[in-house]
Structures are given as C-alpha cells and as structure tokens.
C-alpha cells in the first residue's frame, strides 16, 4: 500500500480570493465576516480531502492570499 497526500495550497473560492486581496491591501472592512469565510473555506477544503480518502489533511492555506 502506498499512501499519498498533498501539501500546500488548494484553490480558493473566488469570493474568498477577493477578500484575501482586500485584507492584504488594507481595505478589509468586516473582520468577523472575513474570519467566518476563511473558516468555512477551510471546513470545505478539509471535507473534500476526507471525502477523497486522504489520511492526512490540511487547511489548504485558505487563509493566505497567494500560493
């Protein structure tokens, strides 16, 4: 048996990418909404990894603005 996983970034939803750019540029106006969107993107990324059978999952770097 050969186990596999991945490391690093996974694609971010377009709306999250826009929020990440705003945050990076200092134009973010609603920190609570930003944090909630990052959390939901991480949950979705982890759920997809688990569904594919990965033993080791990560956050997909959803809260980072770039790969």
mmCIF file as Biopython writes it, N, C-alpha, C and O atoms, coordinates in Angstrom:
data_model
#
loop_
_atom_site.group_PDB
_atom_site.id
_atom_site.type_symbol
_atom_site.label_atom_id
_atom_site.label_alt_id
_atom_site.label_comp_id
_atom_site.label_asym_id
_atom_site.label_entity_id
_atom_site.label_seq_id
_atom_site.pdbx_PDB_ins_code
_atom_site.Cartn_x
_atom_site.Cartn_y
_atom_site.Cartn_z
_atom_site.occupancy
_atom_site.B_iso_or_equiv
_atom_site.auth_seq_id
_atom_site.auth_asym_id
_atom_site.pdbx_PDB_model_num
ATOM 1   N N  . UNK A ? 1  ? 0.845   -1.182 0.000  1.0 0.0 1  A 1 
ATOM 2   C CA . UNK A ? 1  ? 0.000   0.000  0.000  1.0 0.0 1  A 1 
ATOM 3   C C  . UNK A ? 1  ? 0.885   1.238  0.000  1.0 0.0 1  A 1 
ATOM 4   O O  . UNK A ? 1  ? 1.813   1.352  0.802  1.0 0.0 1  A 1 
ATOM 5   N N  . UNK A ? 2  ? 0.596   2.143  -0.888 1.0 0.0 2  A 1 
ATOM 6   C CA . UNK A ? 2  ? 1.320   3.411  -0.960 1.0 0.0 2  A 1 
ATOM 7   C C  . UNK A ? 2  ? 0.351   4.510  -0.560 1.0 0.0 2  A 1 
ATOM 8   O O  . UNK A ? 2  ? -0.658  4.744  -1.226 1.0 0.0 2  A 1 
ATOM 9   N N  . UNK A ? 3  ? 0.668   5.167  0.521  1.0 0.0 3  A 1 
ATOM 10  C CA . UNK A ? 3  ? -0.188  6.267  0.983  1.0 0.0 3  A 1 
ATOM 11  C C  . UNK A ? 3  ? 0.231   7.557  0.286  1.0 0.0 3  A 1 
ATOM 12  O O  . UNK A ? 3  ? 1.412   7.785  0.025  1.0 0.0 3  A 1 
ATOM 13  N N  . UNK A ? 4  ? -0.745  8.384  -0.006 1.0 0.0 4  A 1 
ATOM 14  C CA . UNK A ? 4  ? -0.455  9.673  -0.623 1.0 0.0 4  A 1 
ATOM 15  C C  . UNK A ? 4  ? -1.223  10.765 0.088  1.0 0.0 4  A 1 
ATOM 16  O O  . UNK A ? 4  ? -2.237  10.508 0.737  1.0 0.0 4  A 1 
ATOM 17  N N  . UNK A ? 5  ? -0.750  11.941 -0.034 1.0 0.0 5  A 1 
ATOM 18  C CA . UNK A ? 5  ? -1.437  13.124 0.449  1.0 0.0 5  A 1 
ATOM 19  C C  . UNK A ? 5  ? -0.916  14.295 -0.374 1.0 0.0 5  A 1 
ATOM 20  O O  . UNK A ? 5  ? -0.233  14.087 -1.376 1.0 0.0 5  A 1 
ATOM 21  N N  . UNK A ? 6  ? -1.213  15.465 0.015  1.0 0.0 6  A 1 
ATOM 22  C CA . UNK A ? 6  ? -0.699  16.640 -0.684 1.0 0.0 6  A 1 
ATOM 23  C C  . UNK A ? 6  ? -0.199  17.626 0.358  1.0 0.0 6  A 1 
ATOM 24  O O  . UNK A ? 6  ? -0.498  17.515 1.547  1.0 0.0 6  A 1 
ATOM 25  N N  . UNK A ? 7  ? 0.549   18.567 -0.108 1.0 0.0 7  A 1 
ATOM 26  C CA . UNK A ? 7  ? 0.985   19.647 0.771  1.0 0.0 7  A 1 
ATOM 27  C C  . UNK A ? 7  ? 0.686   20.957 0.064  1.0 0.0 7  A 1 
ATOM 28  O O  . UNK A ? 7  ? 0.628   21.020 -1.164 1.0 0.0 7  A 1 
ATOM 29  N N  . UNK A ? 8  ? 0.502   21.983 0.846  1.0 0.0 8  A 1 
ATOM 30  C CA . UNK A ? 8  ? 0.366   23.309 0.268  1.0 0.0 8  A 1 
ATOM 31  C C  . UNK A ? 8  ? -1.046  23.735 -0.051 1.0 0.0 8  A 1 
ATOM 32  O O  . UNK A ? 8  ? -2.023  23.237 0.507  1.0 0.0 8  A 1 
ATOM 33  N N  . UNK A ? 9  ? -1.111  24.674 -0.967 1.0 0.0 9  A 1 
ATOM 34  C CA . UNK A ? 9  ? -2.350  25.370 -1.272 1.0 0.0 9  A 1 
ATOM 35  C C  . UNK A ? 9  ? -3.303  24.563 -2.130 1.0 0.0 9  A 1 
ATOM 36  O O  . UNK A ? 9  ? -2.899  23.786 -2.995 1.0 0.0 9  A 1 
ATOM 37  N N  . UNK A ? 10 ? -4.568  24.773 -1.865 1.0 0.0 10 A 1 
ATOM 38  C CA . UNK A ? 10 ? -5.642  24.291 -2.719 1.0 0.0 10 A 1 
ATOM 39  C C  . UNK A ? 10 ? -6.349  25.524 -3.276 1.0 0.0 10 A 1 
ATOM 40  O O  . UNK A ? 10 ? -6.296  26.590 -2.664 1.0 0.0 10 A 1 
ATOM 41  N N  . UNK A ? 11 ? -7.008  25.397 -4.419 1.0 0.0 11 A 1 
ATOM 42  C CA . UNK A ? 11 ? -7.696  26.561 -4.990 1.0 0.0 11 A 1 
ATOM 43  C C  . UNK A ? 11 ? -8.677  27.180 -3.995 1.0 0.0 11 A 1 
ATOM 44  O O  . UNK A ? 11 ? -9.372  26.478 -3.260 1.0 0.0 11 A 1 
ATOM 45  N N  . UNK A ? 12 ? -8.715  28.502 -3.992 1.0 0.0 12 A 1 
ATOM 46  C CA . UNK A ? 12 ? -9.621  29.234 -3.118 1.0 0.0 12 A 1 
ATOM 47  C C  . UNK A ? 12 ? -10.865 29.658 -3.895 1.0 0.0 12 A 1 
ATOM 48  O O  . UNK A ? 12 ? -10.780 29.944 -5.089 1.0 0.0 12 A 1 
ATOM 49  N N  . UNK A ? 13 ? -12.018 29.703 -3.230 1.0 0.0 13 A 1 
ATOM 50  C CA . UNK A ? 13 ? -13.215 30.230 -3.893 1.0 0.0 13 A 1 
ATOM 51  C C  . UNK A ? 13 ? -12.977 31.688 -4.312 1.0 0.0 13 A 1 
ATOM 52  O O  . UNK A ? 13 ? -12.242 32.419 -3.648 1.0 0.0 13 A 1 
ATOM 53  N N  . UNK A ? 14 ? -13.600 32.096 -5.408 1.0 0.0 14 A 1 
ATOM 54  C CA . UNK A ? 14 ? -13.384 33.451 -5.927 1.0 0.0 14 A 1 
ATOM 55  C C  . UNK A ? 14 ? -13.703 34.536 -4.904 1.0 0.0 14 A 1 
ATOM 56  O O  . UNK A ? 14 ? -12.967 35.515 -4.782 1.0 0.0 14 A 1 
ATOM 57  N N  . UNK A ? 15 ? -14.808 34.360 -4.165 1.0 0.0 15 A 1 
ATOM 58  C CA . UNK A ? 15 ? -15.173 35.393 -3.192 1.0 0.0 15 A 1 
ATOM 59  C C  . UNK A ? 15 ? -14.143 35.488 -2.067 1.0 0.0 15 A 1 
ATOM 60  O O  . UNK A ? 15 ? -13.862 36.576 -1.565 1.0 0.0 15 A 1 
ATOM 61  N N  . UNK A ? 16 ? -13.588 34.355 -1.679 1.0 0.0 16 A 1 
ATOM 62  C CA . UNK A ? 16 ? -12.552 34.374 -0.646 1.0 0.0 16 A 1 
ATOM 63  C C  . UNK A ? 16 ? -11.285 35.021 -1.185 1.0 0.0 16 A 1 
ATOM 64  O O  . UNK A ? 16 ? -10.637 35.791 -0.475 1.0 0.0 16 A 1 
ATOM 65  N N  . UNK A ? 17 ? -10.923 34.725 -2.420 1.0 0.0 17 A 1 
ATOM 66  C CA . UNK A ? 17 ? -9.735  35.339 -3.023 1.0 0.0 17 A 1 
ATOM 67  C C  . UNK A ? 17 ? -9.861  36.864 -3.022 1.0 0.0 17 A 1 
ATOM 68  O O  . UNK A ? 17 ? -8.890  37.570 -2.752 1.0 0.0 17 A 1 
ATOM 69  N N  . UNK A ? 18 ? -11.054 37.367 -3.323 1.0 0.0 18 A 1 
ATOM 70  C CA . UNK A ? 18 ? -11.279 38.815 -3.307 1.0 0.0 18 A 1 
ATOM 71  C C  . UNK A ? 18 ? -11.107 39.378 -1.897 1.0 0.0 18 A 1 
ATOM 72  O O  . UNK A ? 18 ? -10.491 40.428 -1.720 1.0 0.0 18 A 1 
ATOM 73  N N  . UNK A ? 19 ? -11.646 38.685 -0.898 1.0 0.0 19 A 1 
ATOM 74  C CA . UNK A ? 19 ? -11.490 39.129 0.495  1.0 0.0 19 A 1 
ATOM 75  C C  . UNK A ? 19 ? -10.034 39.092 0.930  1.0 0.0 19 A 1 
ATOM 76  O O  . UNK A ? 19 ? -9.574  39.982 1.645  1.0 0.0 19 A 1 
ATOM 77  N N  . UNK A ? 20 ? -9.314  38.075 0.506  1.0 0.0 20 A 1 
ATOM 78  C CA . UNK A ? 20 ? -7.891  37.974 0.847  1.0 0.0 20 A 1 
ATOM 79  C C  . UNK A ? 20 ? -7.104  39.138 0.248  1.0 0.0 20 A 1 
ATOM 80  O O  . UNK A ? 20 ? -6.219  39.694 0.898  1.0 0.0 20 A 1 
ATOM 81  N N  . UNK A ? 21 ? -7.430  39.505 -0.998 1.0 0.0 21 A 1 
ATOM 82  C CA . UNK A ? 21 ? -6.762  40.669 -1.623 1.0 0.0 21 A 1 
ATOM 83  C C  . UNK A ? 21 ? -7.084  41.947 -0.845 1.0 0.0 21 A 1 
ATOM 84  O O  . UNK A ? 21 ? -6.197  42.759 -0.582 1.0 0.0 21 A 1 
ATOM 85  N N  . UNK A ? 22 ? -8.355  42.120 -0.479 1.0 0.0 22 A 1 
ATOM 86  C CA . UNK A ? 22 ? -8.742  43.302 0.299  1.0 0.0 22 A 1 
ATOM 87  C C  . UNK A ? 22 ? -7.971  43.356 1.606  1.0 0.0 22 A 1 
ATOM 88  O O  . UNK A ? 22 ? -7.467  44.410 1.995  1.0 0.0 22 A 1 
ATOM 89  N N  . UNK A ? 23 ? -7.880  42.226 2.280  1.0 0.0 23 A 1 
ATOM 90  C CA . UNK A ? 23 ? -7.164  42.172 3.547  1.0 0.0 23 A 1 
ATOM 91  C C  . UNK A ? 23 ? -5.688  42.504 3.350  1.0 0.0 23 A 1 
ATOM 92  O O  . UNK A ? 23 ? -5.107  43.258 4.131  1.0 0.0 23 A 1 
ATOM 93  N N  . UNK A ? 24 ? -5.094  41.950 2.322  1.0 0.0 24 A 1 
ATOM 94  C CA . UNK A ? 24 ? -3.675  42.169 2.037  1.0 0.0 24 A 1 
ATOM 95  C C  . UNK A ? 24 ? -3.386  43.628 1.701  1.0 0.0 24 A 1 
ATOM 96  O O  . UNK A ? 24 ? -2.313  44.145 2.011  1.0 0.0 24 A 1 
ATOM 97  N N  . UNK A ? 25 ? -4.353  44.286 1.063  1.0 0.0 25 A 1 
ATOM 98  C CA . UNK A ? 25 ? -4.184  45.680 0.658  1.0 0.0 25 A 1 
ATOM 99  C C  . UNK A ? 25 ? -4.659  46.666 1.714  1.0 0.0 25 A 1 
ATOM 100 O O  . UNK A ? 25 ? -4.598  47.877 1.500  1.0 0.0 25 A 1 
ATOM 101 N N  . UNK A ? 26 ? -5.131  46.167 2.846  1.0 0.0 26 A 1 
ATOM 102 C CA . UNK A ? 26 ? -5.566  47.035 3.930  1.0 0.0 26 A 1 
ATOM 103 C C  . UNK A ? 26 ? -6.962  47.593 3.766  1.0 0.0 26 A 1 
ATOM 104 O O  . UNK A ? 26 ? -7.336  48.522 4.482  1.0 0.0 26 A 1 
ATOM 105 N N  . UNK A ? 27 ? -7.753  47.050 2.836  1.0 0.0 27 A 1 
ATOM 106 C CA . UNK A ? 27 ? -9.087  47.577 2.581  1.0 0.0 27 A 1 
ATOM 107 C C  . UNK A ? 27 ? -10.220 46.760 3.164  1.0 0.0 27 A 1 
ATOM 108 O O  . UNK A ? 27 ? -11.386 46.992 2.843  1.0 0.0 27 A 1 
ATOM 109 N N  . UNK A ? 28 ? -9.888  45.804 4.018  1.0 0.0 28 A 1 
ATOM 110 C CA . UNK A ? 28 ? -10.921 44.952 4.609  1.0 0.0 28 A 1 
ATOM 111 C C  . UNK A ? 28 ? -11.736 45.746 5.617  1.0 0.0 28 A 1 
ATOM 112 O O  . UNK A ? 28 ? -11.177 46.431 6.474  1.0 0.0 28 A 1 
ATOM 113 N N  . UNK A ? 29 ? -13.070 45.654 5.513  1.0 0.0 29 A 1 
ATOM 114 C CA . UNK A ? 29 ? -13.926 46.439 6.409  1.0 0.0 29 A 1 
ATOM 115 C C  . UNK A ? 29 ? -14.640 45.603 7.465  1.0 0.0 29 A 1 
ATOM 116 O O  . UNK A ? 29 ? -15.066 46.143 8.486  1.0 0.0 29 A 1 
ATOM 117 N N  . UNK A ? 30 ? -14.782 44.298 7.242  1.0 0.0 30 A 1 
ATOM 118 C CA . UNK A ? 30 ? -15.522 43.462 8.177  1.0 0.0 30 A 1 
ATOM 119 C C  . UNK A ? 30 ? -14.692 42.238 8.555  1.0 0.0 30 A 1 
ATOM 120 O O  . UNK A ? 30 ? -14.755 41.206 7.887  1.0 0.0 30 A 1 
ATOM 121 N N  . UNK A ? 31 ? -13.923 42.358 9.616  1.0 0.0 31 A 1 
ATOM 122 C CA . UNK A ? 31 ? -13.013 41.289 10.047 1.0 0.0 31 A 1 
ATOM 123 C C  . UNK A ? 31 ? -13.779 40.031 10.438 1.0 0.0 31 A 1 
ATOM 124 O O  . UNK A ? 31 ? -13.329 38.926 10.135 1.0 0.0 31 A 1 
ATOM 125 N N  . UNK A ? 32 ? -14.909 40.167 11.094 1.0 0.0 32 A 1 
ATOM 126 C CA . UNK A ? 32 ? -15.682 38.995 11.513 1.0 0.0 32 A 1 
ATOM 127 C C  . UNK A ? 32 ? -16.175 38.205 10.304 1.0 0.0 32 A 1 
ATOM 128 O O  . UNK A ? 32 ? -16.115 36.976 10.299 1.0 0.0 32 A 1 
ATOM 129 N N  . UNK A ? 33 ? -16.662 38.905 9.280  1.0 0.0 33 A 1 
ATOM 130 C CA . UNK A ? 33 ? -17.126 38.222 8.069  1.0 0.0 33 A 1 
ATOM 131 C C  . UNK A ? 33 ? -15.953 37.547 7.354  1.0 0.0 33 A 1 
ATOM 132 O O  . UNK A ? 33 ? -16.092 36.439 6.835  1.0 0.0 33 A 1 
ATOM 133 N N  . UNK A ? 34 ? -14.819 38.209 7.329  1.0 0.0 34 A 1 
ATOM 134 C CA . UNK A ? 34 ? -13.611 37.636 6.721  1.0 0.0 34 A 1 
ATOM 135 C C  . UNK A ? 34 ? -13.218 36.354 7.444  1.0 0.0 34 A 1 
ATOM 136 O O  . UNK A ? 34 ? -12.995 35.323 6.810  1.0 0.0 34 A 1 
ATOM 137 N N  . UNK A ? 35 ? -13.134 36.420 8.759  1.0 0.0 35 A 1 
ATOM 138 C CA . UNK A ? 35 ? -12.744 35.242 9.543  1.0 0.0 35 A 1 
ATOM 139 C C  . UNK A ? 35 ? -13.728 34.091 9.349  1.0 0.0 35 A 1 
ATOM 140 O O  . UNK A ? 35 ? -13.318 32.934 9.252  1.0 0.0 35 A 1 
ATOM 141 N N  . UNK A ? 36 ? -15.006 34.398 9.294  1.0 0.0 36 A 1 
ATOM 142 C CA . UNK A ? 36 ? -16.022 33.364 9.094  1.0 0.0 36 A 1 
ATOM 143 C C  . UNK A ? 36 ? -15.879 32.726 7.712  1.0 0.0 36 A 1 
ATOM 144 O O  . UNK A ? 36 ? -16.048 31.515 7.567  1.0 0.0 36 A 1 
ATOM 145 N N  . UNK A ? 37 ? -15.570 33.533 6.703  1.0 0.0 37 A 1 
ATOM 146 C CA . UNK A ? 37 ? -15.429 32.992 5.344  1.0 0.0 37 A 1 
ATOM 147 C C  . UNK A ? 37 ? -14.186 32.111 5.235  1.0 0.0 37 A 1 
ATOM 148 O O  . UNK A ? 37 ? -14.214 31.077 4.568  1.0 0.0 37 A 1 
ATOM 149 N N  . UNK A ? 38 ? -13.097 32.518 5.887  1.0 0.0 38 A 1 
ATOM 150 C CA . UNK A ? 38 ? -11.896 31.682 5.897  1.0 0.0 38 A 1 
ATOM 151 C C  . UNK A ? 38 ? -12.212 30.353 6.580  1.0 0.0 38 A 1 
ATOM 152 O O  . UNK A ? 38 ? -11.845 29.293 6.072  1.0 0.0 38 A 1 
ATOM 153 N N  . UNK A ? 39 ? -12.889 30.404 7.726  1.0 0.0 39 A 1 
ATOM 154 C CA . UNK A ? 39 ? -13.246 29.165 8.440  1.0 0.0 39 A 1 
ATOM 155 C C  . UNK A ? 39 ? -14.084 28.240 7.562  1.0 0.0 39 A 1 
ATOM 156 O O  . UNK A ? 39 ? -13.829 27.037 7.501  1.0 0.0 39 A 1 
ATOM 157 N N  . UNK A ? 40 ? -15.076 28.797 6.889  1.0 0.0 40 A 1 
ATOM 158 C CA . UNK A ? 40 ? -15.939 27.948 6.062  1.0 0.0 40 A 1 
ATOM 159 C C  . UNK A ? 40 ? -15.173 27.371 4.869  1.0 0.0 40 A 1 
ATOM 160 O O  . UNK A ? 40 ? -15.438 26.241 4.460  1.0 0.0 40 A 1 
ATOM 161 N N  . UNK A ? 41 ? -14.234 28.127 4.310  1.0 0.0 41 A 1 
ATOM 162 C CA . UNK A ? 41 ? -13.415 27.609 3.209  1.0 0.0 41 A 1 
ATOM 163 C C  . UNK A ? 41 ? -12.500 26.489 3.696  1.0 0.0 41 A 1 
ATOM 164 O O  . UNK A ? 41 ? -12.303 25.499 2.992  1.0 0.0 41 A 1 
ATOM 165 N N  . UNK A ? 42 ? -11.942 26.639 4.898  1.0 0.0 42 A 1 
ATOM 166 C CA . UNK A ? 42 ? -11.104 25.581 5.474  1.0 0.0 42 A 1 
ATOM 167 C C  . UNK A ? 42 ? -11.948 24.326 5.711  1.0 0.0 42 A 1 
ATOM 168 O O  . UNK A ? 42 ? -11.520 23.219 5.384  1.0 0.0 42 A 1 
ATOM 169 N N  . UNK A ? 43 ? -13.140 24.497 6.277  1.0 0.0 43 A 1 
ATOM 170 C CA . UNK A ? 43 ? -14.019 23.351 6.516  1.0 0.0 43 A 1 
ATOM 171 C C  . UNK A ? 43 ? -14.333 22.628 5.215  1.0 0.0 43 A 1 
ATOM 172 O O  . UNK A ? 43 ? -14.333 21.397 5.174  1.0 0.0 43 A 1 
ATOM 173 N N  . UNK A ? 44 ? -14.600 23.375 4.161  1.0 0.0 44 A 1 
ATOM 174 C CA . UNK A ? 44 ? -14.911 22.780 2.870  1.0 0.0 44 A 1 
ATOM 175 C C  . UNK A ? 44 ? -13.689 22.041 2.303  1.0 0.0 44 A 1 
ATOM 176 O O  . UNK A ? 44 ? -13.818 20.933 1.781  1.0 0.0 44 A 1 
ATOM 177 N N  . UNK A ? 45 ? -12.519 22.650 2.407  1.0 0.0 45 A 1 
ATOM 178 C CA . UNK A ? 45 ? -11.293 22.010 1.910  1.0 0.0 45 A 1 
ATOM 179 C C  . UNK A ? 45 ? -11.013 20.715 2.660  1.0 0.0 45 A 1 
ATOM 180 O O  . UNK A ? 45 ? -10.645 19.710 2.052  1.0 0.0 45 A 1 
ATOM 181 N N  . UNK A ? 46 ? -11.184 20.738 3.965  1.0 0.0 46 A 1 
ATOM 182 C CA . UNK A ? 46 ? -10.944 19.530 4.767  1.0 0.0 46 A 1 
ATOM 183 C C  . UNK A ? 46 ? -11.983 18.463 4.429  1.0 0.0 46 A 1 
ATOM 184 O O  . UNK A ? 46 ? -11.644 17.288 4.288  1.0 0.0 46 A 1 
ATOM 185 N N  . UNK A ? 47 ? -13.227 18.862 4.301  1.0 0.0 47 A 1 
ATOM 186 C CA . UNK A ? 47 ? -14.300 17.914 3.968  1.0 0.0 47 A 1 
ATOM 187 C C  . UNK A ? 47 ? -14.011 17.222 2.628  1.0 0.0 47 A 1 
ATOM 188 O O  . UNK A ? 47 ? -14.198 16.012 2.503  1.0 0.0 47 A 1 
ATOM 189 N N  . UNK A ? 48 ? -13.562 17.976 1.643  1.0 0.0 48 A 1 
ATOM 190 C CA . UNK A ? 48 ? -13.253 17.394 0.334  1.0 0.0 48 A 1 
ATOM 191 C C  . UNK A ? 48 ? -12.071 16.431 0.418  1.0 0.0 48 A 1 
ATOM 192 O O  . UNK A ? 48 ? -12.073 15.385 -0.231 1.0 0.0 48 A 1 
ATOM 193 N N  . UNK A ? 49 ? -11.070 16.779 1.209  1.0 0.0 49 A 1 
ATOM 194 C CA . UNK A ? 49 ? -9.920  15.894 1.359  1.0 0.0 49 A 1 
ATOM 195 C C  . UNK A ? 49 ? -10.315 14.581 2.033  1.0 0.0 49 A 1 
ATOM 196 O O  . UNK A ? 49 ? -9.884  13.505 1.618  1.0 0.0 49 A 1 
ATOM 197 N N  . UNK A ? 50 ? -11.135 14.680 3.068  1.0 0.0 50 A 1 
ATOM 198 C CA . UNK A ? 50 ? -11.607 13.483 3.771  1.0 0.0 50 A 1 
ATOM 199 C C  . UNK A ? 50 ? -12.447 12.625 2.819  1.0 0.0 50 A 1 
ATOM 200 O O  . UNK A ? 50 ? -12.325 11.400 2.808  1.0 0.0 50 A 1 
ATOM 201 N N  . UNK A ? 51 ? -13.287 13.269 2.031  1.0 0.0 51 A 1 
ATOM 202 C CA . UNK A ? 51 ? -14.155 12.538 1.103  1.0 0.0 51 A 1 
ATOM 203 C C  . UNK A ? 51 ? -13.349 11.768 0.056  1.0 0.0 51 A 1 
ATOM 204 O O  . UNK A ? 51 ? -13.804 10.738 -0.441 1.0 0.0 51 A 1 
ATOM 205 N N  . UNK A ? 52 ? -12.162 12.259 -0.278 1.0 0.0 52 A 1 
ATOM 206 C CA . UNK A ? 52 ? -11.332 11.552 -1.257 1.0 0.0 52 A 1 
ATOM 207 C C  . UNK A ? 52 ? -10.512 10.444 -0.616 1.0 0.0 52 A 1 
ATOM 208 O O  . UNK A ? 52 ? -9.848  9.672  -1.308 1.0 0.0 52 A 1 
ATOM 209 N N  . UNK A ? 53 ? -10.561 10.368 0.717  1.0 0.0 53 A 1 
ATOM 210 C CA . UNK A ? 53 ? -9.874  9.289  1.409  1.0 0.0 53 A 1 
ATOM 211 C C  . UNK A ? 53 ? -8.486  9.618  1.922  1.0 0.0 53 A 1 
ATOM 212 O O  . UNK A ? 53 ? -7.755  8.720  2.340  1.0 0.0 53 A 1 
ATOM 213 N N  . UNK A ? 54 ? -8.109  10.886 1.900  1.0 0.0 54 A 1 
ATOM 214 C CA . UNK A ? 54 ? -6.788  11.249 2.424  1.0 0.0 54 A 1 
ATOM 215 C C  . UNK A ? 54 ? -6.740  11.013 3.926  1.0 0.0 54 A 1 
ATOM 216 O O  . UNK A ? 54 ? -7.675  11.357 4.648  1.0 0.0 54 A 1 
ATOM 217 N N  . UNK A ? 55 ? -5.647  10.426 4.388  1.0 0.0 55 A 1 
ATOM 218 C CA . UNK A ? 55 ? -5.455  10.189 5.821  1.0 0.0 55 A 1 
ATOM 219 C C  . UNK A ? 55 ? -4.980  11.448 6.540  1.0 0.0 55 A 1 
ATOM 220 O O  . UNK A ? 55 ? -5.334  11.690 7.694  1.0 0.0 55 A 1 
ATOM 221 N N  . UNK A ? 56 ? -4.184  12.236 5.850  1.0 0.0 56 A 1 
ATOM 222 C CA . UNK A ? 56 ? -3.618  13.447 6.431  1.0 0.0 56 A 1 
ATOM 223 C C  . UNK A ? 56 ? -4.153  14.625 5.627  1.0 0.0 56 A 1 
ATOM 224 O O  . UNK A ? 56 ? -3.917  14.725 4.423  1.0 0.0 56 A 1 
ATOM 225 N N  . UNK A ? 57 ? -4.863  15.500 6.293  1.0 0.0 57 A 1 
ATOM 226 C CA . UNK A ? 57 ? -5.461  16.647 5.614  1.0 0.0 57 A 1 
ATOM 227 C C  . UNK A ? 57 ? -4.849  17.932 6.162  1.0 0.0 57 A 1 
ATOM 228 O O  . UNK A ? 57 ? -4.219  17.931 7.220  1.0 0.0 57 A 1 
ATOM 229 N N  . UNK A ? 58 ? -5.042  19.020 5.434  1.0 0.0 58 A 1 
ATOM 230 C CA . UNK A ? 58 ? -4.593  20.320 5.914  1.0 0.0 58 A 1 
ATOM 231 C C  . UNK A ? 58 ? -5.611  21.388 5.534  1.0 0.0 58 A 1 
ATOM 232 O O  . UNK A ? 58 ? -6.640  21.086 4.930  1.0 0.0 58 A 1 
ATOM 233 N N  . UNK A ? 59 ? -5.326  22.617 5.885  1.0 0.0 59 A 1 
ATOM 234 C CA . UNK A ? 59 ? -6.272  23.708 5.643  1.0 0.0 59 A 1 
ATOM 235 C C  . UNK A ? 59 ? -6.232  24.233 4.211  1.0 0.0 59 A 1 
ATOM 236 O O  . UNK A ? 59 ? -7.010  25.118 3.853  1.0 0.0 59 A 1 
ATOM 237 N N  . UNK A ? 60 ? -5.332  23.694 3.392  1.0 0.0 60 A 1 
ATOM 238 C CA . UNK A ? 60 ? -5.236  24.148 2.009  1.0 0.0 60 A 1 
ATOM 239 C C  . UNK A ? 60 ? -4.765  25.577 1.871  1.0 0.0 60 A 1 
ATOM 240 O O  . UNK A ? 60 ? -4.852  26.167 0.794  1.0 0.0 60 A 1 
ATOM 241 N N  . UNK A ? 61 ? -4.263  26.139 2.966  1.0 0.0 61 A 1 
ATOM 242 C CA . UNK A ? 61 ? -3.797  27.527 3.014  1.0 0.0 61 A 1 
ATOM 243 C C  . UNK A ? 61 ? -4.882  28.498 2.564  1.0 0.0 61 A 1 
ATOM 244 O O  . UNK A ? 61 ? -4.609  29.492 1.891  1.0 0.0 61 A 1 
ATOM 245 N N  . UNK A ? 62 ? -6.113  28.192 2.947  1.0 0.0 62 A 1 
ATOM 246 C CA . UNK A ? 62 ? -7.244  29.012 2.539  1.0 0.0 62 A 1 
ATOM 247 C C  . UNK A ? 62 ? -7.169  30.455 3.064  1.0 0.0 62 A 1 
ATOM 248 O O  . UNK A ? 62 ? -7.716  31.369 2.447  1.0 0.0 62 A 1 
ATOM 249 N N  . UNK A ? 63 ? -6.506  30.651 4.177  1.0 0.0 63 A 1 
ATOM 250 C CA . UNK A ? 63 ? -6.414  31.989 4.749  1.0 0.0 63 A 1 
ATOM 251 C C  . UNK A ? 63 ? -5.234  32.803 4.263  1.0 0.0 63 A 1 
ATOM 252 O O  . UNK A ? 63 ? -4.981  33.891 4.780  1.0 0.0 63 A 1 
ATOM 253 N N  . UNK A ? 64 ? -4.505  32.297 3.277  1.0 0.0 64 A 1 
ATOM 254 C CA . UNK A ? 64 ? -3.340  33.014 2.737  1.0 0.0 64 A 1 
ATOM 255 C C  . UNK A ? 64 ? -3.688  33.567 1.371  1.0 0.0 64 A 1 
ATOM 256 O O  . UNK A ? 64 ? -4.399  32.921 0.601  1.0 0.0 64 A 1 
ATOM 257 N N  . UNK A ? 65 ? -3.194  34.762 1.059  1.0 0.0 65 A 1 
ATOM 258 C CA . UNK A ? 65 ? -3.591  35.419 -0.194 1.0 0.0 65 A 1 
ATOM 259 C C  . UNK A ? 65 ? -2.944  34.850 -1.448 1.0 0.0 65 A 1 
ATOM 260 O O  . UNK A ? 65 ? -3.389  35.168 -2.551 1.0 0.0 65 A 1 
ATOM 261 N N  . UNK A ? 66 ? -1.932  34.038 -1.326 1.0 0.0 66 A 1 
ATOM 262 C CA . UNK A ? 66 ? -1.223  33.571 -2.519 1.0 0.0 66 A 1 
ATOM 263 C C  . UNK A ? 66 ? -0.718  32.171 -2.295 1.0 0.0 66 A 1 
ATOM 264 O O  . UNK A ? 66 ? -0.626  31.703 -1.160 1.0 0.0 66 A 1 
ATOM 265 N N  . UNK A ? 67 ? -0.391  31.508 -3.379 1.0 0.0 67 A 1 
ATOM 266 C CA . UNK A ? 67 ? 0.152   30.165 -3.308 1.0 0.0 67 A 1 
ATOM 267 C C  . UNK A ? 67 ? 1.596   30.241 -2.921 1.0 0.0 67 A 1 
ATOM 268 O O  . UNK A ? 67 ? 2.258   29.211 -2.802 1.0 0.0 67 A 1 
#
